Amino acid sequence: MALTEPAVLVLTALVGETRHGYALIAGVEELSEGRTRLSVGTLYGLLDRLSSEGLIALDREERHQGRTRRYYRLTDDGAAALEAEAQRLAHLARAASARLRTARAV
């Protein structure tokens, strides 16, 4: 199953650390060099989907300035899905580059 770009970015932002929603939004923007900016609604819909698929899990909840922050972590299944998607994208990038080189050589 291919993952959407926002899903790949969220999973990547969770590699090696737990993050809460706003930290994920910032992490996605940083990873995408500003090309992807998730709204809060989009992020939480995505987190619900990734959680229901077992790719992420709630790590803990903390109170911060009167609000609950939910921290998420990458699961083993999430890491495996991210690795598979990274390999799929790398293969596509290699195929595209090879075709472009061939077309330029003609």
Secondary structure, DSSP 8 states (H G I E B T S, - for coil): ----HHHHHHHHHTTTS-EEHHHHHHHHHHHTTTS----HHHHHHHHHHHHHTTSEEEEEEEEETTEEEEEEEE-HHHHHHHHHHHHHHHHHHHHHHHHHHHHHH-
